[in-house]
Amino acid sequence: PQGARVWIPDHAEVWRVAEITRGYREGDAVLHLRLEDGSVRLELCSPVGPSCAPHLPPLCNPDCLSGANDLVALSHLHEPAVLHS
């Protein structure tokens, strides 16, 4: 959904936080993002798997869980969340 914060892969930083700036609908080819530094980026939503479901970036955890010592407390547990914590 628009306004959601997600992790996107980055060559230099491995993962970067971005905000979705335009609502995503099934079948859209790109995801409109704004990075924390204010720059705009379009991320391709490539189909994967037999169902051709789009590969969307992992969601960020709420700020109150940032740097949590107990990974079980995280709402979203995936590689970028673990590395960030």
DSSP file (Angstrom, degrees, kcal/mol; ACC not computed):
  #  RESIDUE AA STRUCTURE BP1 BP2  ACC     N-H-->O    O-->H-N    N-H-->O    O-->H-N    TCO  KAPPA ALPHA  PHI   PSI    X-CA   Y-CA   Z-CA
    1    1 A P    >         0   0    0      0, 0.0     3,-2.0     0, 0.0    19,-0.3   0.000 360.0 360.0 360.0 154.2    0.0    0.0    0.0
    2    2 A Q  T 3   +     0   0    0      1,-0.3    19,-0.2    19,-0.1     3,-0.1  -0.325 360.0  25.5 -58.8 137.2    1.0    3.6   -0.6
    3    3 A G  T 3  S+     0   0    0     17,-3.3    -1,-0.3     1,-0.3    18,-0.1   0.253  87.6 135.1  90.9 -11.6    3.1    4.9    2.3
    4    4 A A    <   -     0   0    0     -3,-2.0    16,-2.8    16,-0.1     2,-0.5  -0.432  52.8-131.0 -69.2 144.0    4.4    1.5    3.4
    5    5 A R  E     +A   19   0A   0     14,-0.2    55,-2.8    55,-0.2     2,-0.3  -0.843  32.3 176.4 -98.9 133.8    8.1    1.3    4.1
    6    6 A V  E     -AB  18  59A   0     12,-3.1    12,-2.6    -2,-0.5     2,-0.5  -0.863  30.8-115.9-132.7 163.0   10.0   -1.5    2.4
    7    7 A W  E     -A   17   0A   0     51,-2.9    10,-0.2    -2,-0.3    74,-0.0  -0.878  30.3-169.9 -99.0 131.9   13.6   -2.8    2.1
    8    8 A I  E     -A   16   0A   0      8,-2.9     8,-2.4    -2,-0.5     2,-0.0  -0.956  28.6-104.6-121.5 144.4   15.1   -2.8   -1.4
    9    9 A P  E     -A   15   0A   0      0, 0.0     2,-0.3     0, 0.0     6,-0.3  -0.343  38.2-172.7 -64.8 145.2   18.3   -4.5   -2.4
   10   10 A D  E  >  -A   14   0A   0      4,-2.2     4,-1.5     1,-0.1     0, 0.0  -0.998  26.6-141.7-143.1 135.3   21.3   -2.1   -2.9
   11   11 A H  T  4 S+     0   0    0     -2,-0.3    -1,-0.1     2,-0.2     4,-0.0   0.871 102.7  34.0 -65.1 -37.9   24.8   -2.9   -4.3
   12   12 A A  T  4 S+     0   0    0      1,-0.1    -1,-0.2     2,-0.1     3,-0.1   0.896 132.1  26.4 -86.0 -43.2   26.6   -0.6   -1.9
   13   13 A E  T  4 S-     0   0    0      1,-0.1     2,-2.3     0, 0.0    -2,-0.2   0.403  90.7-135.3-104.2   1.7   24.5   -0.9    1.3
   14   14 A V  E  < S+A   10   0A   0     -4,-1.5    -4,-2.2     2,-0.0     2,-0.3  -0.393  85.9  23.4  73.3 -58.4   23.1   -4.4    0.7
   15   15 A W  E     -A    9   0A   0     -2,-2.3     2,-0.3    -6,-0.3    -8,-0.0  -0.997  68.8-173.1-135.1 141.2   19.6   -3.2    1.8
   16   16 A R  E     -A    8   0A   0     -8,-2.4    -8,-2.9    -2,-0.3     2,-0.3  -0.967  25.4-118.1-131.0 149.6   18.0    0.3    1.9
   17   17 A V  E     +A    7   0A   0     -2,-0.3    19,-1.1   -10,-0.2     2,-0.3  -0.682  36.7 172.1 -85.7 137.8   14.7    1.6    3.2
   18   18 A A  E     -AC   6  35A   0    -12,-2.6   -12,-3.1    -2,-0.3     2,-0.4  -0.971  26.1-131.7-141.3 156.5   12.2    3.1    0.8
   19   19 A E  E     -AC   5  34A   0     15,-2.6    15,-2.1    -2,-0.3     2,-0.5  -0.919  24.6-120.8-110.1 135.4    8.6    4.3    1.0
   20   20 A I  E     - C   0  33A   0    -16,-2.8   -17,-3.3    -2,-0.4    13,-0.3  -0.631  28.6-175.9 -73.6 123.3    6.0    3.3   -1.6
   21   21 A T        +     0   0    0     11,-2.6     2,-0.4    -2,-0.5    12,-0.2   0.570  64.9  39.1-101.4 -11.0    4.8    6.5   -3.2
   22   22 A R  S    S-     0   0    0     10,-0.8    10,-0.4   -21,-0.1    -1,-0.2  -0.999  93.7 -99.1-141.1 136.3    2.1    5.2   -5.4
   23   23 A G        -     0   0    0     -2,-0.4     2,-0.4     1,-0.1     9,-0.1  -0.185  35.6-134.1 -54.6 141.1   -0.4    2.4   -4.8
   24   24 A Y        -     0   0    0      7,-0.1     2,-0.4    -4,-0.0    -1,-0.1  -0.832  20.0-169.2-100.3 135.2    0.5   -1.0   -6.2
   25   25 A R    >   -     0   0    0     -2,-0.4     3,-2.6   -24,-0.0     0, 0.0  -0.942  38.2 -88.8-121.1 146.6   -2.1   -3.0   -8.1
   26   26 A E  T 3  S+     0   0    0     -2,-0.4     3,-0.1     1,-0.3    27,-0.0  -0.276 116.5  28.2 -53.4 129.7   -1.7   -6.6   -9.2
   27   27 A G  T 3  S+     0   0    0      1,-0.4    -1,-0.3    18,-0.1     2,-0.1   0.227  83.3 138.8  99.5 -13.2   -0.2   -6.7  -12.6
   28   28 A D    <   -     0   0    0     -3,-2.6    -1,-0.4     1,-0.1    17,-0.0  -0.399  45.5-149.9 -62.7 142.0    1.7   -3.4  -12.3
   29   29 A A  S    S+     0   0    0     -3,-0.1    16,-2.7    15,-0.1     2,-0.3   0.714  73.3  35.2 -87.6 -22.6    5.2   -3.7  -13.8
   30   30 A V  E     - D   0  44A   0     14,-0.3     2,-0.5    15,-0.0    14,-0.2  -0.920  65.0-139.5-133.9 157.8    6.9   -1.2  -11.4
   31   31 A L  E     - D   0  43A   0     12,-2.5    12,-2.5    -2,-0.3     2,-0.5  -0.978  23.0-136.7-114.9 126.3    6.8   -0.1   -7.8
   32   32 A H  E     + D   0  42A   0     -2,-0.5   -11,-2.6   -10,-0.4   -10,-0.8  -0.747  33.3 176.5 -88.6 121.4    7.2    3.7   -7.3
   33   33 A L  E     -CD  20  41A   0      8,-2.8     8,-2.7    -2,-0.5     2,-0.4  -0.896  28.3-154.3-129.2 152.6    9.6    4.4   -4.3
   34   34 A R  E     -CD  19  40A   0    -15,-2.1   -15,-2.6    -2,-0.3     6,-0.2  -0.995  23.3-141.7-123.5 124.6   11.2    7.3   -2.5
   35   35 A L  E >   -C   18   0A   0      4,-2.9     3,-2.2    -2,-0.4   -17,-0.2  -0.309  30.0-101.4 -78.0 166.2   14.5    6.5   -0.7
   36   36 A E  T 3  S+     0   0    0    -19,-1.1    -1,-0.1     1,-0.3   -18,-0.1   0.768 122.7  59.2 -60.5 -26.5   15.3    8.0    2.7
   37   37 A D  T 3  S-     0   0    0      2,-0.1    -1,-0.3     1,-0.0     3,-0.1   0.431 121.7-106.9 -83.3   3.0   17.6   10.6    1.0
   38   38 A G  S <  S+     0   0    0     -3,-2.2    -2,-0.1     1,-0.3     2,-0.1   0.282  75.4 135.6  93.7 -10.1   14.6   11.9   -1.0
   39   39 A S        -     0   0    0     -5,-0.1    -4,-2.9     1,-0.1     2,-0.3  -0.377  51.4-126.7 -72.5 153.4   15.6   10.4   -4.4
   40   40 A V  E     -D   34   0A   0     -6,-0.2     2,-0.3    -3,-0.1    -6,-0.2  -0.775  28.2-179.2-102.1 143.8   12.9    8.6   -6.4
   41   41 A R  E     -D   33   0A   0     -8,-2.7    -8,-2.8    -2,-0.3     2,-0.5  -1.000  21.1-146.4-144.4 141.8   13.4    5.1   -7.7
   42   42 A L  E     -D   32   0A   0     -2,-0.3     2,-0.5   -10,-0.2   -10,-0.2  -0.948  17.7-160.8-107.2 126.6   11.3    2.7   -9.8
   43   43 A E  E     -D   31   0A   0    -12,-2.5   -12,-2.5    -2,-0.5     2,-0.2  -0.926  18.2-125.0-110.2 127.0   11.7   -1.0   -8.9
   44   44 A L  E     -D   30   0A   0     -2,-0.5     2,-0.9   -14,-0.2   -14,-0.3  -0.484  11.6-146.1 -70.0 137.2   10.7   -3.7  -11.4
   45   45 A C        -     0   0    0    -16,-2.7    11,-0.1    -2,-0.2    -1,-0.1  -0.811  24.3-166.9-102.8  89.2    8.2   -6.2  -10.1
   46   46 A S        -     0   0    0     -2,-0.9     9,-1.6     9,-0.3     2,-0.1  -0.566  21.7-114.5 -83.1 139.0    9.3   -9.3  -11.9
   47   47 A P  E     -E   54   0B   0      0, 0.0     2,-0.3     0, 0.0     6,-0.1  -0.466  38.2-176.5 -69.8 141.2    7.1  -12.4  -12.0
   48   48 A V  E   > +E   53   0B   0      5,-1.8     5,-0.8    -2,-0.1     4,-0.3  -0.957  36.8  14.7-135.5 155.1    8.5  -15.4  -10.2
   49   49 A G  T > 5S-     0   0    0     -2,-0.3     3,-1.2     3,-0.2     0, 0.0   0.096  98.2 -60.2  74.5 173.5    7.4  -19.0   -9.7
   50   50 A P  T 3 5S+     0   0    0      0, 0.0    -1,-0.2     0, 0.0     0, 0.0   0.776 134.3  52.3 -66.3 -26.7    4.8  -21.0  -11.5
   51   51 A S  T 3 5S-     0   0    0     -3,-0.2    -2,-0.2     2,-0.1     0, 0.0   0.546 102.6-131.2 -86.0  -5.4    1.9  -18.6  -10.5
   52   52 A C  T < 5 +     0   0    0     -3,-1.2    -3,-0.2    -4,-0.3     3,-0.1   0.799  43.3 170.3  57.9  31.1    3.8  -15.6  -11.8
   53   53 A A  E   < -E   48   0B   0     -5,-0.8    -5,-1.8    -6,-0.1    -1,-0.2  -0.528  39.9-104.1 -69.0 138.1    3.1  -13.8   -8.6
   54   54 A P  E     -E   47   0B   0      0, 0.0     2,-0.9     0, 0.0    -1,-0.1  -0.305  23.9-122.0 -67.5 148.4    5.2  -10.5   -8.5
   55   55 A H        -     0   0    0     -9,-1.6    -9,-0.3    -3,-0.1    -2,-0.0  -0.810  36.9-174.2 -89.7 105.7    8.3  -10.4   -6.3
   56   56 A L        -     0   0    0     -2,-0.9     3,-0.1   -11,-0.1   -11,-0.0  -0.748  28.7-100.3-102.4 150.6    7.6   -7.5   -3.9
   57   57 A P        -     0   0    0      0, 0.0   -49,-0.1     0, 0.0     2,-0.1  -0.287  44.3 -95.2 -68.9 153.8   10.2   -6.1   -1.5
   58   58 A P        -     0   0    0      0, 0.0   -51,-2.9     0, 0.0     2,-0.1  -0.395  42.5-111.5 -68.5 144.5   10.0   -7.1    2.2
   59   59 A L  B     -B    6   0A   0    -53,-0.2   -53,-0.3    -2,-0.1     2,-0.2  -0.430  26.8-118.0 -74.5 148.3    8.2   -4.7    4.6
   60   60 A C        -     0   0    0    -55,-2.8   -55,-0.2    -2,-0.1    -1,-0.1  -0.535  28.3-114.0 -79.2 151.6   10.0   -2.7    7.3
   61   61 A N        -     0   0    0     -2,-0.2    -1,-0.1     1,-0.1     5,-0.1  -0.487  45.2 -84.6 -76.8 156.9    9.2   -3.3   10.9
   62   62 A P    >   -     0   0    0      0, 0.0     3,-2.0     0, 0.0     4,-0.3  -0.265  40.5-111.0 -59.2 152.1    7.6   -0.4   12.8
   63   63 A D  G >  S+     0   0    0      1,-0.3     3,-1.7     2,-0.2    -2,-0.1   0.815 115.5  66.1 -55.7 -33.2   10.1    2.2   14.2
   64   64 A C  G 3  S+     0   0    0      1,-0.3    -1,-0.3     3,-0.0    -3,-0.0   0.711 103.4  47.1 -64.9 -18.3    9.3    1.0   17.8
   65   65 A L  G X  S+     0   0    0     -3,-2.0     3,-1.8     3,-0.1    -1,-0.3   0.387  81.1 129.0-100.6   2.2   10.9   -2.3   17.0
   66   66 A S  T <  S+     0   0    0     -3,-1.7    19,-0.1    -4,-0.3    -3,-0.0  -0.378  81.5   7.3 -61.8 127.8   14.0   -0.9   15.3
   67   67 A G  T 3  S+     0   0    0      1,-0.2    -1,-0.3    14,-0.2    18,-0.1   0.739  87.8 179.7  73.4  23.7   17.1   -2.4   16.8
   68   68 A A    <   -     0   0    0     -3,-1.8    -1,-0.2     1,-0.1    -3,-0.1  -0.308  26.1-148.8 -59.5 136.8   15.2   -5.0   18.8
   69   69 A N  S    S+     0   0    0      1,-0.2     2,-0.7     2,-0.0    -1,-0.1   0.766  87.2  59.3 -77.1 -26.2   17.4   -7.3   20.9
   70   70 A D    >   -     0   0    0      1,-0.1     3,-1.9     2,-0.0     4,-0.3  -0.905  68.9-161.3-108.7 108.4   14.9  -10.2   20.6
   71   71 A L  G >  S+     0   0    0     -2,-0.7     3,-1.2     1,-0.3    -1,-0.1   0.733  87.9  69.6 -62.7 -21.7   14.3  -11.1   16.9
   72   72 A V  G 3  S+     0   0    0      1,-0.2    -1,-0.3    -3,-0.1     5,-0.0   0.770  90.5  62.8 -65.7 -24.5   11.1  -12.9   18.0
   73   73 A A  G <  S+     0   0    0     -3,-1.9    -1,-0.2    -8,-0.1    -2,-0.2   0.641  80.3 106.8 -75.4 -14.7    9.6   -9.5   18.8
   74   74 A L    <   -     0   0    0     -3,-1.2     3,-0.2    -4,-0.3    -8,-0.0  -0.412  63.2-148.7 -70.2 138.9    9.9   -8.4   15.1
   75   75 A S  S    S+     0   0    0      1,-0.2     2,-0.5    -2,-0.1    -1,-0.1   0.884  92.3  34.9 -69.3 -40.3    6.6   -8.2   13.1
   76   76 A H  S    S-     0   0    0      2,-0.1     2,-0.7   -17,-0.0    -1,-0.2  -0.972  73.3-167.1-120.8 118.4    8.5   -9.1    9.9
   77   77 A L        +     0   0    0     -2,-0.5     2,-0.3    -3,-0.2    -5,-0.0  -0.905  35.0 119.5-111.5 107.5   11.4  -11.5   10.1
   78   78 A H  S  > S-     0   0    0     -2,-0.7     4,-2.4     1,-0.1     3,-0.3  -0.908  75.4 -76.6-154.4 175.6   13.5  -11.6    7.0
   79   79 A E  H  > S+     0   0    0     -2,-0.3     4,-2.6     1,-0.2     5,-0.2   0.890 125.3  46.5 -52.1 -52.0   17.1  -11.0    6.0
   80   80 A P  H  > S+     0   0    0      0, 0.0     4,-2.2     0, 0.0    -1,-0.2   0.883 113.2  50.3 -63.5 -35.0   17.1   -7.2    6.0
   81   81 A A  H  > S+     0   0    0     -3,-0.3     4,-2.0     2,-0.2    -2,-0.2   0.910 112.2  47.1 -66.5 -41.3   15.2   -7.0    9.3
   82   82 A V  H  < S+     0   0    0     -4,-2.4    -1,-0.2     2,-0.2    -3,-0.2   0.935 113.7  47.2 -66.0 -46.3   17.7   -9.4   11.0
   83   83 A L  H  < S+     0   0    0     -4,-2.6    -2,-0.2    -5,-0.2    -1,-0.2   0.884 112.1  50.8 -63.0 -38.2   20.7   -7.5    9.6
   84   84 A H  H  <        0   0    0     -4,-2.2    -1,-0.2     1,-0.3    -2,-0.2   0.878 360.0 360.0 -67.2 -38.1   19.2   -4.1   10.6
   85   85 A S     <        0   0    0     -4,-2.0    -1,-0.3    -5,-0.2    -2,-0.2   0.485 360.0 360.0 -73.6 360.0   18.6   -5.4   14.2
